[in-house]
Amino acid sequence: MLSDIGIKQAMKDGSLVIEPFDEKFLGPCSYDLEIKRVYRVKRSENPFVDPKDEEEISMERFLETECEAYDGVLVPVRSYIGVSKEKVWSARYAEITTRSSAARLGIQTFPLNKIEIANTAEPDHVYFSISTFGTTCEVPTGRRLSQLFVHSGFPLPRKTLHLGGKIKRYNDGILHPDQNNEACFSQVTVASGCSYYLKPREFYLAHTEWLKCPDNAAGMLVKLPEHRLMGQIHLYAPLISPGSEGHQVLEIYLAEGLRMKEGQPVCEVEFWPLDQNPQNAYNGKYQGQKGPQTSLFHTEGA
């Protein structure tokens, strides 16, 4: 995976384009993308809208005919389309996922168009399907909900992570990236040897054991094979920055209820060696986090 130095080198040699680019949004191995515009999809029955599955029309035409104005609040079971401020192009395989701070609010951003495209193509805005998993979030446009990273090389063998003894459940209320949202969650401590029942279609934050990511590699959370049909665990913010240390927080949303115990295998982590050590290893707001830490988006400022 490309480090912050590698990302800047790729932009310099033309194999990666991010326009506009601001170095303050560059992480140890990723770049934060801004959702400049959001549209509310009229068809609300499917939270994962990919218009190309149904109609061979341009995204611009889809926005014009199938979308309406966004009122600033993401509600459950509704679909939204977001458009990035930046235009992006990459000659290598680049991936875009939700940032951890947004994911802890129950937000998912999923890119609808690929950025790894033919050399003759021009940089383009990224179009996202945006939805929430059981939460209501007041999210103004112009927020950085997603991050881009560029793969390079091959991952190392995976390591199994286990469920910690504390779980936070989203109760109700409107979450906001500019506020502390602890009051919208209740915490449960799972007694040793006992299980906790996670209800279907409810949003939870859980955690794993302490993990330190080396400075020369990035981590990626991966589902256990037996969990693939069970629901969503660590759904959409898999990236672990090089240099980070702490309990790994998992976002959980299940189609069916499930009993889980402290210490049971819950996911895996694979480490991707970096092309070089980053100029700035991670030392951000989640460094040393303990337990199911809720979103600290509000500490970034608007």
SVG drawing of the C-alpha trace seen along z (x, -y; Angstrom):
<svg xmlns="http://www.w3.org/2000/svg" viewBox="-39 -24 49 44">
<polyline fill="none" stroke="black" stroke-width="0.4" points="0.0,0.0 1.2,-3.5 2.3,-5.6 1.7,-9.3 5.1,-9.8 4.2,-7.2 0.9,-9.0 2.7,-12.3 5.2,-10.6 2.4,-9.0 0.8,-12.4 4.1,-13.8 4.7,-11.1 1.1,-11.3 0.0,-7.8 -2.5,-9.3 -4.6,-12.4 -6.5,-14.1 -7.8,-17.5 -7.9,-19.6 -5.4,-18.3 -4.7,-19.6 -2.0,-18.0 -3.8,-18.5 -6.3,-15.8 -3.5,-13.3 -3.1,-10.5 -0.3,-8.0 -1.6,-5.9 -4.8,-7.5 -6.5,-10.7 -9.9,-12.0 -12.4,-12.9 -15.1,-15.5 -18.8,-14.9 -19.6,-18.2 -23.2,-17.4 -25.8,-15.0 -29.1,-13.9 -32.0,-12.0 -33.0,-9.1 -36.8,-8.9 -36.8,-5.2 -36.2,-4.3 -36.9,-0.6 -33.2,0.3 -30.5,-1.3 -27.8,-0.2 -28.7,-1.9 -26.7,-1.2 -28.7,-2.8 -26.6,-1.1 -28.2,2.3 -31.5,1.1 -30.9,-1.6 -28.1,-2.4 -28.1,-6.1 -25.4,-8.5 -25.1,-9.3 -25.9,-12.9 -29.2,-11.9 -30.0,-9.6 -29.5,-12.4 -31.8,-14.6 -34.6,-12.1 -34.5,-9.9 -33.3,-12.2 -34.6,-15.2 -33.1,-17.8 -31.3,-16.7 -32.5,-18.2 -29.4,-17.6 -30.5,-14.5 -29.7,-10.9 -32.5,-8.6 -32.7,-4.8 -34.0,-2.8 -33.5,-5.8 -30.9,-6.0 -28.7,-9.0 -26.2,-9.8 -23.1,-11.8 -20.7,-13.5 -17.1,-14.1 -15.5,-17.6 -12.3,-16.0 -11.7,-14.5 -9.8,-11.3 -7.8,-9.0 -5.4,-6.2 -3.2,-4.0 -3.1,-1.4 -5.9,0.3 -7.2,-2.3 -10.0,-1.7 -12.4,-4.1 -14.0,-3.2 -15.9,-5.1 -13.8,-6.9 -13.9,-5.5 -15.4,-8.6 -18.4,-8.5 -18.8,-4.7 -19.2,-5.0 -22.2,-7.1 -23.7,-4.3 -22.9,-5.9 -21.8,-3.9 -20.4,-5.4 -19.9,-3.1 -18.4,-4.3 -20.5,-3.7 -17.9,-4.4 -14.4,-2.9 -11.4,-5.2 -9.0,-2.5 -9.7,-3.2 -8.0,-3.3 -5.0,-5.5 -6.9,-7.6 -9.6,-8.5 -9.9,-11.8 -10.1,-12.3 -13.7,-12.3 -15.8,-13.0 -16.6,-10.0 -20.3,-9.1 -21.3,-7.4 -24.3,-5.5 -24.8,-6.8 -27.0,-5.1 -27.2,-4.5 -27.6,-1.3 -30.4,-2.0 -29.2,-5.5 -30.5,-9.0 -27.6,-11.4 -27.7,-15.2 -24.8,-15.5 -24.3,-18.8 -22.8,-18.6 -19.1,-19.4 -18.0,-16.8 -15.2,-14.3 -16.9,-11.0 -14.7,-8.8 -11.0,-8.0 -8.9,-6.8 -5.9,-4.5 -3.8,-2.8 -2.8,0.8 0.7,1.9 2.2,5.4 0.5,8.3 -0.9,8.7 0.8,10.7 -1.1,13.7 -4.1,12.8 -4.5,12.6 -7.7,13.5 -9.2,10.9 -11.7,11.6 -14.7,9.8 -14.1,7.6 -16.3,7.4 -18.1,4.1 -20.7,3.3 -22.5,0.0 -26.0,0.0 -27.5,-3.0 -30.7,-3.8 -32.3,-6.8 -31.7,-10.4 -30.1,-12.3 -26.4,-11.8 -24.3,-14.7 -20.6,-14.8 -20.2,-18.1 -21.4,-16.9 -20.5,-14.4 -23.1,-11.6 -22.4,-9.4 -25.9,-10.2 -27.4,-8.3 -25.7,-5.0 -26.0,-2.8 -23.1,-0.5 -23.4,3.1 -20.6,5.0 -20.7,8.7 -19.9,10.8 -17.2,13.4 -18.7,16.7 -22.0,15.1 -23.4,14.1 -25.0,10.9 -27.9,11.0 -27.5,8.5 -30.9,7.7 -31.5,7.7 -31.5,4.3 -30.0,2.4 -26.6,0.6 -23.9,1.6 -20.3,0.6 -18.0,3.4 -14.3,3.8 -11.5,6.4 -8.3,6.9 -5.5,4.4 -3.7,4.2 -0.6,2.2 -0.1,1.6 3.6,1.3 4.8,-1.9 5.7,0.0 2.3,1.6 -1.4,0.8 -4.1,3.1 -7.4,4.2 -10.2,5.7 -11.7,8.7 -14.8,10.8 -14.4,14.4 -15.8,16.7 -18.6,18.0 -19.8,14.4 -20.4,13.7 -24.1,14.5 -24.8,13.5 -24.8,9.7 -22.5,6.8 -19.5,6.8 -16.9,4.0 -19.0,3.1 -17.4,0.3 -14.3,-1.2 -11.7,1.5 -8.5,-0.5 -6.1,-0.6 -3.5,-3.3 0.2,-2.5 1.4,-3.5 -2.1,-3.2 -2.5,-1.4 -5.6,-0.5 -8.7,1.6 -10.1,2.0 -13.7,0.8 -16.3,2.8 -19.5,1.4 -22.1,4.2 -25.5,4.4 -27.1,7.8 -30.0,9.1 -30.8,11.7 -30.2,11.7 -27.1,13.3 -25.7,14.2 -22.0,13.3 -19.5,14.0 -16.5,12.2 -13.4,13.7 -15.0,15.4 -13.4,14.9 -15.1,12.0 -13.0,10.9 -9.5,11.0 -6.9,8.4 -4.5,8.6 -1.4,6.4 -0.4,4.7 3.3,3.7 3.8,0.0 6.0,-1.0 8.0,-3.0 7.6,-4.2 5.2,-7.1 6.4,-10.6 3.8,-10.8 2.7,-7.6 -0.7,-7.7 -1.0,-9.7 -4.6,-10.9 -7.7,-11.2 -8.3,-7.5 -4.7,-6.6 -4.8,-4.4 -8.6,-4.1 -10.1,-1.7 -13.4,0.2 -16.1,-0.7 -15.2,-4.4 -17.9,-6.4 -17.2,-8.8 -14.8,-11.7 -15.8,-13.4 -16.8,-16.5 -13.2,-17.1 -12.1,-17.8 -14.2,-21.0 -16.6,-21.8"/>
</svg>
